[in-house]
Amino acid sequence: MSEYMIKKIQNISIVLSSFVIIIFAFYGLGARKQIKVELTQEEINWLNDNQDKLTLWYNAEFPPIEFASEKGVFIGMGADVIKRVEEITEITFTKKPSLDWNDHLNALKSGECAVAPTIVRTQDREDYIIFTQPYATVPVVLITTTGNEANLSLKDFNGKRIGVVSGYATEKYLRDQALVYNYDVVSFFNVQEAINSVSFGQIDAFAENLAVAAYFIEKEGIPNLKVAGKTDYFFSFSIGISKKYPILYNVVQKALKSIPEQELTDIRRQWIRLDQEKGMSERTWLILNLTGMFLIILVLALVLLSLLLKRRLNQRMLSLKESEEKYRRLAENMSDMAWTIDLNMNTTYVSPSVMRIFGFTVEEYLKRPITSNYSPESLKLIYEAVAENIELEKDPTIDKQRSRILEVQQYNNQNELIWVSLSATFMRNDKGEPIGLQGITRNINELKLAEQEQKRLSEQLLQAQKMESVGRLAGGVAHDFNNMLGVIIGFSDLALVKIKQDDPIYYNLTEIRKAAERSSNLTRQLLAFARK
């Protein structure tokens, strides 16, 4: 099939899909009832006098429950419920996106944030938040990689690591259960970070409500994750009002209670799909009947496009498999050791060449902490290099693909230190943020020992050259001095011949000649040293 035909099919599919969406939207708006609530005079006065207090913070990264669209608009299940509350009460909240849930909770506590669209009631939050009646309930599930078994529960993760988003209601639940089932709880900044950590094998599971987890897995296109089990914990979503504003709570609670259950059900089904919800509303059946003929055409077009894409996908998968096999063989046969570690300095992968360099099996090496692998001086050097590179990440002018080479000493399986060189770069997530390190270790022990031996020989040669210079100097001095001594001895002998032995000078000349003889013996020793 030609590229032209593929584009044509895609355009037809888009047009039909858009038409169906328009019909859904039309009937959805038409079916919405006009609802008004009776407010007391006190409530009306408070709303008129406190327009600046009507602040709503929403979680910008919690789809499909609540999040920011690509254009920065507040959307999601919580956004639709809040929109109905605004229509019913004729008030408008000032909406602000939040990226840190802990900051969000602190703002509710201080009153800086008046309204949280979707929040789970917990005992500690009741100290500073008033909760409306719940408008949606979603189970908390366990997300793992596809290689794990199904129908798992928390007791199956003894000694393993389960991730949770910091500040979410799930965190306290998991930490309480960890005392019973003995697993480690790892906190993450947001859902996307935790999902990626499960996919890369940095944690064993991630606990999150089913709607949010399914949305992120589908959005990120992560094929190696699945729902492996459920917990006995459920998210019952309410609207949370800061206790600083009890009158505002009365207004929101009245509005929420006035929304028909069928309308809330339709809002839930628009954003989340759960097995517990079965059956369809009359409005949904009406829409399906009206759009049935269009859906049939759409399905036929999508089937044709799917067959074509499947064929191309199979070709790509085959090519990818061949490429993966080629690089796997390359990693297994290379003399250097390839490895990856997370930012906590835990080894997550090592190539089989670890056996050739250090004598460890892959399994043995993965279990070893980094503190057991390197000498203390080398560990200090490694930590300083990692910290320095993380700090450099803040500089936008620095090349993000730069690598750093270190020469350090590492223990082998005989507990002997050998010299290696490390070359490493950061691994990054989709946002370009560092999530770990990947690198190559090369055995340079023989080279370093040869360099040390060469240095020792060079020092010995330098010492020998110094001794040779000293010998030459000593020989020259001794030779010249010996000549002067010859003169002294000669003239002493001549003087002694001419002076009588009883002359007082005779004795002095005799002592001079003896001293000259002794000096002559000393110069002969210096000359012998110089010749050596």
Protein Blocks (a to p, Z undefined) as FASTA:
>chain_A
ZZklmmmmmmmmmmmmmmmmmmmmmmmmmmpccddddddfklmmmmmmmmmmmccdddfb
lcfkbccdfkopaedjklmmmmmmmmmnopacdddddfbfklmmmmmmnomambdfbacd
dfklmmmpccdddfbdcdddddddfkbcehiafklmgoiacdddehiaklmmmmmmmmmn
opaddddfblmlmmmmmmnopambdcddfklmmmmmmmnopakbccfbdcfbdcdddddd
dfklmmlmmmmmmmmmmpcfklmmmmmmmmpccfklgcjdfklmmmmmmmmmmmmmmmmm
mmmmmmmmmmmmmmmmmmmmmmmmmmmmmmmmpmbdcddddfkopafbdcfklmmmnopa
fklmmmpcfklmpcfklmmmmmmmmmmmmmmmmpmkbcfkbccddddddddfkopacddd
ddddddddfkopafbdcdddddfklmmmmmmmmmmmmmmmmmmmmmmmmmmmmmmmmmmm
mmmmmmmmmmmmmmmmmpcfklmklmmmmmmmmmmmmmmmmmmmmmmmmmZZ
